[in-house]
Amino acid sequence: MAVPPPPRPVTHPADRTGPTEPAGPAATGARPEPPGRSPAASSYVRPRRRDRWEAPAAARRNALHAGAWWLWALGLATAASRTTNPLLLGLIVGVAGYVVAARRTAAPWARSYGAFVKLGLVVIGLRLLFSMLLGSPIPGAHVLFTLPELPLPAWAQGIRFGGRVTAEQLVFAFYDGAKLAALLICVGAANALANPARLLKSLPAALYEAGVAVVVAMTFAPNMVADVVRLRTARRLRGRPTGGVRAILQIGLPVLEGALERSVAVAASMDARGYGRSAHVPALVRHTTNVLTLGGLLGVCAGTYGLLAAEGAGYGLPVLLIGLAFALGGLRLGGRRSVRTRYRPDRWGVRAWLVSASGAAVAALMIYAGSVDPEGLRPGVVPLVAPGLPLWPAAAVLIGLLPAVVAPVPPKEG
């Protein structure tokens, strides 16, 4: 007679160590899968569909043109040059800083914005210092303190060193220094956002040689500093002194030798790529190019002066546009001498137009506001009054935030 097997103990599913059969739909209470559909397909999560106007992730194929960043920054700088209101200037700096924080990359040049901000603060401090030491033509009734005044010879009449310092002259100096600081910070924003190598590649063919010379000159100093650091580290490891005149002379010769070797290598590589070769251009085209380029540059200078001056806003913009048209025509004709080719040239797309147009809109509206409401853009200091914030010029400055929405999003660090 066979002995029956012992009864199998009942255990909790969590205590089982061996493979278990998956629970069916009836046991779990889940809805049964339709026939022909695998469980892996049911766990697939469809990616979020990107909106049509949402900024895409930055890549090589859709990177924003470097010239668009410069046009946007120059538009903000033009707007800053039209006002001395510290509230509007602070708003312009805030707009530039927000766009830089939202759209700058992890490249080395993207860290230059902080240096320009510090330079702007130094400019404000120097402007206040010079106003206290050298005086100001602004009359004032609120004397803060009096500095010792040095007597100057008769031929230096009209100039004083020291004397009384009034609140009006300090406020006026602060307004002027803040305007110059805002200009520098706008230029710093363009430096932090625009790739200098891609900007060089986008230059017209007539300016390519000058652009290459500028880039080579700008890269010479960092390479020399790196050589000095490397040689000083090597001398320190060998137990040799790194300071003093003798050490400097011993380090200077290898540094100059390395700079010469790099110059020869760069010249050889440029010659191998056909740099400097030019095509034959008729004499009439050359003369026309010179006339258009020279006339265009003079027009740009006159128009820029008209925009920056308080009295020339009426003729500044038309003269600037005419000068730009002449200069572009001259550069177009001058590019016929260049036989270089461009590998994967940057394209000026819709987003580049939006970014550059936002800066131009800020500049145009601020110029218009200067003719409509000059007191709001240039608050007075005699009598001393608190500056107010004009609403629609402030709203015009906020148009400069458009690049933070439409420009491609750079990849995050780490």
Beta strands, then each sheet from edge to edge (+ up, - down):
strand 1: 143-150
strand 2: 161-166
sheet 1: 1+ 2-
end
